[in-house]
Amino acid sequence: MALAQELYSFPASKLDFFVAQWLQPTREWKEEVLETVRTVEQFLRQENFHGERGLARDVRVLKVVKVGSFGNGTVLRSTTDVELVAFLSCFHSFQEEAKHHHTILRLMQKKMFYCQDLLDLGLDNLGVTEGVPSGLIFTIRTRETWEPITVTIIPAYRALGPSCPTSQLPPEVYVNLIKANGYPGNFSPSFSELQRNFVKHRPTKLKSFLRLVKHWYQQTHHPGPSRPHPQCGRRIQMGHSCSAGQPVSETGLLL
């Protein structure tokens, strides 16, 4: 990966070359990662999560959506973090999602230990994240190069219905969200398709610009504890503890 100062030495007329040379992943590498993740998606679609009190007897995944940079087409080279949102049939409201969220995570975790396809990919470090919202996180490896891939699965309520609209949402969606009175960010995965589509169908030029912004942000504002950066502004410090030199994962960015 090119260092941040190399970006500053490139004239504007050659930024497309910089993105292609240093930031954009090769098609072969990206396909290898996505092929590995498809095994996880297949597990989610085929598995039946049941057996817990308070849940329907037949709990299935209605849809799996890749979000973050792999979903919207702005992934940086060598990024090995993939986020999936799984919409479940047992969630009929935001309140039900909040009530059964951790139960579903435990069921998924239990089922994964018996999935031979995932075990064949070196399933490891399986646990629950402490973020908002919480999710299931684990490591698997690509079949060809055995490169570790970190996958995060977040169960969610399908608030937007079977087909994700690209225009204005019905007002009742926002009314239900307000009535749920959830902690800020808890229900954001329900709107992940809107977030993804906002970038996914934009021109390549814009996606290249977003890659540049993410690269600059990672290298300049989060260089690690050994290289605190003097340009770290107060807004970044408040949002991401930049003054402490804590790195932020690529999927932790909003772009």
C-alpha positions as CSV (number, residue, x, y, z in Angstrom):
1,M,0.0,0.0,0.0
2,A,1.3,3.4,-0.9
3,L,2.2,5.8,2.0
4,A,0.1,8.9,2.5
5,Q,2.8,11.3,1.4
6,E,3.0,9.5,-2.0
7,L,-0.6,10.6,-2.5
8,Y,0.3,14.3,-2.0
9,S,3.1,14.0,-4.6
10,F,0.6,13.0,-7.3
11,P,-0.8,15.8,-9.5
12,A,-4.6,15.9,-9.9
13,S,-4.3,14.7,-13.5
14,K,-2.8,11.4,-12.4
15,L,-5.1,10.6,-9.5
16,D,-6.9,8.0,-11.6
17,F,-3.6,6.2,-12.0
18,F,-2.9,6.4,-8.3
19,V,-6.2,4.7,-7.5
20,A,-5.7,2.0,-10.1
21,Q,-2.1,1.4,-9.1
22,W,-2.4,1.4,-5.3
23,L,-6.0,1.4,-4.1
24,Q,-8.2,-0.5,-6.4
25,P,-8.1,-4.3,-5.8
26,T,-7.5,-6.8,-8.6
27,R,-10.4,-8.6,-10.0
28,E,-8.9,-12.0,-9.1
29,W,-8.3,-11.1,-5.4
30,K,-11.8,-9.6,-5.1
31,E,-13.4,-12.6,-6.6
32,E,-11.5,-14.9,-4.3
33,V,-12.8,-13.0,-1.3
34,L,-16.4,-12.9,-2.5
35,E,-16.3,-16.6,-3.4
36,T,-15.3,-17.4,0.2
37,V,-18.0,-15.1,1.6
38,R,-20.6,-16.8,-0.6
39,T,-20.2,-19.9,1.5
40,V,-21.3,-17.9,4.5
41,E,-24.3,-16.5,2.6
42,Q,-25.3,-20.0,1.5
43,F,-25.2,-21.1,5.1
44,L,-27.4,-18.3,6.2
45,R,-30.0,-18.9,3.5
46,Q,-30.2,-22.7,4.0
47,E,-30.1,-22.8,7.8
48,N,-33.2,-23.0,10.0
49,F,-32.7,-21.1,13.3
50,H,-35.1,-22.5,15.8
51,G,-35.4,-23.9,19.3
52,E,-35.4,-20.8,21.5
53,R,-38.4,-19.8,23.6
54,G,-40.2,-16.7,22.3
55,L,-39.2,-17.3,18.7
56,A,-41.2,-18.7,15.9
57,R,-40.6,-22.4,15.2
58,D,-39.3,-21.7,11.7
59,V,-36.8,-18.8,11.6
60,R,-35.2,-18.3,8.3
61,V,-33.0,-15.7,6.6
62,L,-35.1,-13.8,4.0
63,K,-32.2,-12.0,2.4
64,V,-28.5,-11.4,2.8
65,V,-27.0,-8.1,1.9
66,K,-23.3,-7.3,1.5
67,V,-22.8,-3.8,3.0
68,G,-19.8,-1.5,3.6
69,S,-17.1,-1.2,0.9
70,F,-17.6,-4.7,-0.6
71,G,-21.3,-3.9,-1.0
72,N,-21.1,-0.5,-2.6
73,G,-18.0,-1.0,-4.7
74,T,-15.4,1.2,-2.9
75,V,-13.3,-1.5,-1.3
76,L,-9.6,-0.8,-0.9
77,R,-6.9,-3.2,-1.9
78,S,-6.1,-5.8,0.6
79,T,-9.2,-5.1,2.7
80,T,-10.2,-8.4,4.3
81,D,-13.2,-7.3,6.4
82,V,-16.7,-8.1,4.9
83,E,-20.0,-7.1,6.6
84,L,-23.3,-8.9,5.9
85,V,-26.8,-7.9,7.0
86,A,-29.2,-10.9,7.4
87,F,-32.9,-10.0,7.3
88,L,-34.8,-12.6,9.4
89,S,-38.4,-13.9,9.1
90,C,-38.9,-13.7,12.9
91,F,-38.5,-9.9,13.1
92,H,-41.9,-8.2,12.3
93,S,-41.0,-4.9,13.9
94,F,-38.1,-2.9,15.3
95,Q,-39.2,-3.9,18.8
96,E,-39.1,-7.6,18.0
97,E,-35.6,-7.2,16.6
98,A,-34.4,-5.4,19.8
99,K,-36.0,-8.1,21.9
100,H,-34.6,-11.2,20.1
101,H,-31.4,-9.7,18.6
102,H,-29.0,-11.5,21.0
103,T,-31.0,-14.7,21.0
104,I,-30.6,-14.9,17.2
105,L,-26.8,-14.2,17.5
106,R,-26.5,-17.1,20.0
107,L,-28.4,-19.4,17.6
108,M,-26.3,-18.5,14.7
109,Q,-23.1,-19.0,16.7
110,K,-24.3,-22.4,17.8
111,K,-25.2,-23.5,14.2
112,M,-21.9,-22.4,12.8
113,F,-19.9,-24.8,14.9
114,Y,-21.8,-27.6,13.1
115,C,-21.4,-26.2,9.5
116,Q,-18.8,-28.4,7.8
117,D,-18.5,-26.0,4.8
118,L,-17.4,-23.2,7.2
119,L,-15.2,-25.5,9.2
120,D,-13.4,-26.5,6.0
121,L,-12.6,-22.8,5.5
122,G,-10.8,-22.7,8.9
123,L,-13.6,-21.1,10.9
124,D,-12.0,-19.4,13.9
125,N,-12.3,-16.6,16.5
126,L,-16.1,-16.9,16.5
127,G,-17.7,-14.5,18.9
128,V,-20.1,-11.5,19.3
129,T,-19.0,-8.0,18.7
130,E,-19.7,-5.2,21.3
131,G,-20.7,-2.6,18.8
132,V,-24.1,-0.9,18.1
133,P,-25.7,-3.0,16.9
134,S,-23.9,-6.1,18.0
135,G,-23.1,-8.8,15.5
136,L,-21.4,-12.1,15.0
137,I,-17.8,-11.9,14.0
138,F,-15.4,-14.7,12.9
139,T,-12.5,-15.5,10.6
140,I,-12.4,-17.9,7.6
141,R,-9.8,-18.4,4.9
142,T,-9.9,-18.2,1.1
143,R,-9.6,-21.6,-0.6
144,E,-6.7,-20.7,-2.9
145,T,-4.3,-18.6,-0.9
146,W,-5.7,-19.4,2.6
147,E,-5.8,-15.7,3.4
148,P,-7.8,-14.8,6.5
149,I,-11.1,-13.0,5.9
150,T,-13.0,-11.4,8.8
151,V,-16.8,-11.6,8.4
152,T,-19.4,-9.8,10.5
153,I,-23.0,-10.8,10.4
154,I,-25.7,-8.5,11.7
155,P,-29.3,-9.7,12.0
156,A,-31.9,-7.1,11.1
157,Y,-35.6,-6.4,10.7
158,R,-36.6,-6.0,7.0
159,A,-38.2,-2.6,7.5
160,L,-38.1,-1.7,3.8
161,G,-40.0,-4.8,2.7
162,P,-39.2,-7.3,0.0
163,S,-38.0,-4.8,-2.6
164,C,-35.7,-1.9,-1.5
165,P,-37.0,1.4,-2.8
166,T,-34.7,3.9,-4.3
167,S,-37.1,6.8,-3.8
168,Q,-38.7,8.3,-0.8
169,L,-39.7,5.8,1.9
170,P,-43.3,5.6,3.2
171,P,-43.8,7.8,6.2
172,E,-44.9,4.9,8.4
173,V,-41.4,3.4,8.3
174,Y,-40.0,6.5,10.1
175,V,-43.0,6.6,12.4
176,N,-42.3,3.0,13.4
177,L,-38.7,3.7,13.9
178,I,-39.4,6.6,16.2
179,K,-41.9,4.6,18.2
180,A,-39.3,1.9,18.7
181,N,-37.3,4.4,20.8
182,G,-34.1,2.4,20.2
183,Y,-30.5,3.3,21.1
184,P,-28.9,5.4,18.3
185,G,-27.6,3.1,15.6
186,N,-29.4,0.0,16.8
187,F,-31.7,-0.2,13.7
188,S,-29.3,1.2,11.1
189,P,-28.9,-2.2,9.4
190,S,-32.5,-2.2,8.5
191,F,-31.7,0.7,6.1
192,S,-28.4,-0.8,4.9
193,E,-29.7,-1.4,1.4
194,L,-30.5,2.3,1.0
195,Q,-27.0,3.2,2.2
196,R,-25.4,0.7,-0.1
197,N,-27.4,1.7,-3.2
198,F,-26.7,5.4,-2.6
199,V,-23.1,4.7,-3.6
200,K,-23.3,1.4,-5.6
201,H,-24.9,2.9,-8.7
202,R,-22.8,6.0,-8.8
203,P,-20.1,6.6,-11.5
204,T,-16.7,5.1,-11.2
205,K,-15.2,8.5,-10.8
206,L,-17.1,9.1,-7.6
207,K,-16.1,5.6,-6.3
208,S,-12.4,6.4,-7.0
209,F,-12.8,9.7,-5.1
210,L,-14.3,7.8,-2.1
211,R,-11.3,5.4,-2.2
212,L,-9.0,8.3,-2.1
213,V,-10.8,9.8,0.9
214,K,-10.7,6.5,2.8
215,H,-7.1,6.0,2.1
216,W,-6.2,9.6,3.2
217,Y,-8.3,9.2,6.3
218,Q,-6.7,5.9,7.3
219,Q,-3.2,7.1,6.7
220,T,-3.5,10.6,8.0
221,H,-5.9,10.5,10.9
222,H,-5.3,6.9,12.1
223,P,-1.7,6.2,11.5
224,G,-1.4,4.1,14.7
225,P,-0.1,4.9,18.2
226,S,3.5,5.1,17.0
227,R,2.8,7.9,14.5
228,P,0.3,10.4,16.0
229,H,-0.6,13.0,13.4
230,P,-0.5,16.7,14.3
231,Q,-3.3,17.5,11.8
232,C,-5.9,15.5,13.7
233,G,-8.8,18.0,14.2
234,R,-11.1,18.3,17.2
235,R,-14.1,16.8,15.3
236,I,-12.2,13.7,14.4
237,Q,-10.9,13.4,17.9
238,M,-14.4,13.5,19.4
239,G,-15.7,11.0,16.9
240,H,-13.0,8.4,16.8
241,S,-10.5,9.1,19.6
242,C,-7.9,10.0,17.1
243,S,-5.8,11.7,19.8
244,A,-5.2,8.2,21.3
245,G,-3.9,6.9,18.0
246,Q,-6.6,4.2,17.8
247,P,-6.9,2.8,14.2
248,V,-10.3,2.4,12.6
249,S,-11.1,-0.6,10.5
250,E,-12.0,0.0,6.8
251,T,-15.5,-1.2,7.4
252,G,-15.9,1.2,10.3
253,L,-15.9,4.1,7.8
254,L,-19.2,5.3,6.3
255,L,-18.0,5.4,2.7
